[in-house]
Amino acid sequence: MVLSAMRNPIRHTKTSDPSFTPAPPDPLDILGIVRRGWPIWGLFLLLGAAAGAGMLASMPPSYKANVRLVLESSGNRYLQSNKVTHGPALGDESWAQLHIVTSEAVLLPVIKKLNLMEDPEIGVAPPGQQDDSPVRKLRSGIRGIASGLGIQAAKPTDDQPNETAVYKAMFERLFVTWEAQPAVMNVSFESKDPAKAALIANEVAASYINYTIESKRALARIAARALQDRLAELRTQAATAERELLEYKISNNILSSDPNPATGDKTNSMGSHIESARLAVLEARGRWEGVQLNDGTDSWASYIPDNSLLSRLREQYIEVETRALDMESRVGTAHAASRKIRKRLAEISAVMAAERRRIASTFAVELKFAKARFDELRSAASVVMSQESTNSDVTARARELESSAAMLRALYGSLLKHVSEDNKLDNDQLVLPDARILSRATPPTRTESSKKRLFVLASGTSLGLLFGAALLFGRGSPIGVFRSPRQVKASLGLMPVILPKVRRRSRSRAAPLGDIALQMPYSRFAEGIRLIWTLISSGRRERPVQVVGVISALAGEGKTTIATNLANQVGMHAELRTLLIDADLHQQTLTRSVAAGATVGLKEALDQPAKLGEYVTRMDGSGVHVLPCPYGARLPNAAQLLGSRKMEELIQEAKRSYDLIIIEAPPISPLTDFRMLYPLCDGFVYVVEWGKTSQQLVLETFSEQPGLWERVLCVVLNKADEGALKSIDAYKGKDYHSYFQ
């Protein structure tokens, strides 16, 4: 039977191929959570807005005064480009001025000048003018309580009159920004007193301008001192170099830096002659080798240059050849005159060849003379170079000393001229500020509250909304659990049945819920039970499905309620002999619910399967038979009993007496009992608690039990919230719920 069931899975209960991955939340469910939870997030939204409004009420009004400055770097660049001044310009990068304005070097003079150390808003107020803000009152109260308890509280550091604390307080109220053009800078100061805000803003701008001027003057003085020090250093170095050169010339008897100037000219001239002699040798060798290699060939004559004799013979040859061609054209080649002229041409050619051979014979002599000339010049050059190398070290050292002295004299003269020109100018008058004031600050007439107050109010409202949303989704998070049929279809590919949560008719936790479908036949719960039976009936048409197990991943998911109501529905309306078995040997919830007074049941039936009818009880109303499990305590060998041969014989005996057997199985995840009972069931109804049981846990039960997916008839999402069901089914229309009571 088991093998047949595994080979023939129930196709109609599978909606699609399973992904076996957790399904994301249903968007309609999330919208429903937000819509139903409006009192919660609305309350927190109001609380956040109220908190923001309270903070705004405690915030005193403030005024912001603004000074506009424009950077003036063009004047300094003009003076530097025309070499009028050479002092470095402070803050060439415009963005660096933002940090300079808020530096201690600019703000501390303002603090001292305006005596802000004793200002009640920025510094520490004098006695009798202490700040009465809520924060200061709270601190004073805490110190008073600590003093009453005998605890000596340390005086807060912000009550001590030091420049650092006042600078930090002033820094927090100072704002420096750029306008659309990077050359215009806004310096703003915020205060409770509009006159004080304008005064401090103007003083900060003036302090910034004075700081830039003083910084440039200090840099100019440093540069001037550096130039004077460098000038003195160069003067000393130049004098030392001149003295070393003079001493070296005297010790080596040198009148100039080149002791023998003619030697250098002679060396250069001999080098030129040697190069000419080398070229003459190459040319002579080329002519001689060309004549030797091409002797007897047509190209031999091309290596012989023409002389005056060859030139005259060539002219005669051309003249005679012209006459021969003219004569042959008139009388023919066989005529005596033509032969005479041709003989004359042959004689001229012989003379020319003899002259060329005579000239060729002179090439060897020319090559010999060229080599001799080259060797002679090279020997002479060796003698000259030997003479020059004798004094090379002395000459090189003298030239080096003379070059060093000349360079130091030139540097000293140039720097002396530069310093002389600078001394003619008053550098203090040439120092220009980096910025000038476009418009001075005036006492503002309107408070600076719009952006800050809106930000505080928006922040409080947003935080309230976030806390409300966190509380709302924390109570019923849709992430990682099954809450809609779409999720079951997408993740498991099985037919889903969703049942609403049923309420007990009495306050006792033992009040029975197994007859809800009978007492409320037109409720959505009863319709869901009928749908489960419809799916089982459809499976029975395709193959025998006689033993149905009602299972769940964990305990408390409602499989007892599903099993009892399903059995009552089948027994009451299907007119099938139905047996309901409590196979949970650990909790026996079904037994306590429908057969609390039973004294015999599953244990006795396992010992005597043939007497099954003696150990069953009947439920009121439907008359369904129940095989209870009336054990007083948990059985340590429950898995062995469910997987024993006796249990198999009991199921076979029940099949002969009943048309449908519904078994409430133990939970799958924490116990091994289900694995022992699994082969005895033809199909399963998988109960999952809506919005509570983890999707990952359900998927693990399918992966740990091979073949379970093929034999699951449907997945029941139990204990669903009525309001959530309306949101999930919203796309079905308002009339969908009109049939349910």
Secondary structure as GFF3:
##gff-version 3
##sequence-region A 1 741
A	DSSP	alpha_helix	2	7	.	.	.	ID=ss1
A	DSSP	three_ten_helix	11	13	.	.	.	ID=ss2
A	DSSP	alpha_helix	27	36	.	.	.	ID=ss3
A	DSSP	alpha_helix	38	58	.	.	.	ID=ss4
A	DSSP	beta_strand	63	71	.	.	.	ID=ss5
A	DSSP	alpha_helix	74	81	.	.	.	ID=ss6
A	DSSP	alpha_helix	96	101	.	.	.	ID=ss7
A	DSSP	alpha_helix	104	113	.	.	.	ID=ss8
A	DSSP	three_ten_helix	116	118	.	.	.	ID=ss9
A	DSSP	alpha_helix	134	148	.	.	.	ID=ss10
A	DSSP	three_ten_helix	157	159	.	.	.	ID=ss11
A	DSSP	alpha_helix	163	173	.	.	.	ID=ss12
A	DSSP	beta_strand	174	178	.	.	.	ID=ss13
A	DSSP	beta_strand	184	191	.	.	.	ID=ss14
A	DSSP	alpha_helix	194	251	.	.	.	ID=ss15
A	DSSP	alpha_helix	261	293	.	.	.	ID=ss16
A	DSSP	three_ten_helix	298	303	.	.	.	ID=ss17
A	DSSP	alpha_helix	308	331	.	.	.	ID=ss18
A	DSSP	alpha_helix	336	361	.	.	.	ID=ss19
A	DSSP	alpha_helix	363	390	.	.	.	ID=ss20
A	DSSP	alpha_helix	392	423	.	.	.	ID=ss21
A	DSSP	alpha_helix	427	430	.	.	.	ID=ss22
A	DSSP	beta_strand	435	439	.	.	.	ID=ss23
A	DSSP	alpha_helix	450	475	.	.	.	ID=ss24
A	DSSP	alpha_helix	485	491	.	.	.	ID=ss25
A	DSSP	beta_strand	496	500	.	.	.	ID=ss26
A	DSSP	alpha_helix	516	519	.	.	.	ID=ss27
A	DSSP	alpha_helix	524	542	.	.	.	ID=ss28
A	DSSP	beta_strand	547	552	.	.	.	ID=ss29
A	DSSP	alpha_helix	559	569	.	.	.	ID=ss30
A	DSSP	pi_helix	570	574	.	.	.	ID=ss31
A	DSSP	beta_strand	578	582	.	.	.	ID=ss32
A	DSSP	alpha_helix	589	594	.	.	.	ID=ss33
A	DSSP	alpha_helix	602	607	.	.	.	ID=ss34
A	DSSP	three_ten_helix	609	614	.	.	.	ID=ss35
A	DSSP	beta_strand	617	618	.	.	.	ID=ss36
A	DSSP	beta_strand	625	627	.	.	.	ID=ss37
A	DSSP	alpha_helix	638	642	.	.	.	ID=ss38
A	DSSP	alpha_helix	645	657	.	.	.	ID=ss39
A	DSSP	beta_strand	660	664	.	.	.	ID=ss40
A	DSSP	alpha_helix	673	677	.	.	.	ID=ss41
A	DSSP	three_ten_helix	678	680	.	.	.	ID=ss42
A	DSSP	beta_strand	683	689	.	.	.	ID=ss43
A	DSSP	alpha_helix	695	704	.	.	.	ID=ss44
A	DSSP	alpha_helix	708	711	.	.	.	ID=ss45
A	DSSP	beta_strand	712	720	.	.	.	ID=ss46
A	DSSP	alpha_helix	722	728	.	.	.	ID=ss47
A	DSSP	three_ten_helix	730	732	.	.	.	ID=ss48
A	DSSP	three_ten_helix	734	739	.	.	.	ID=ss49
###
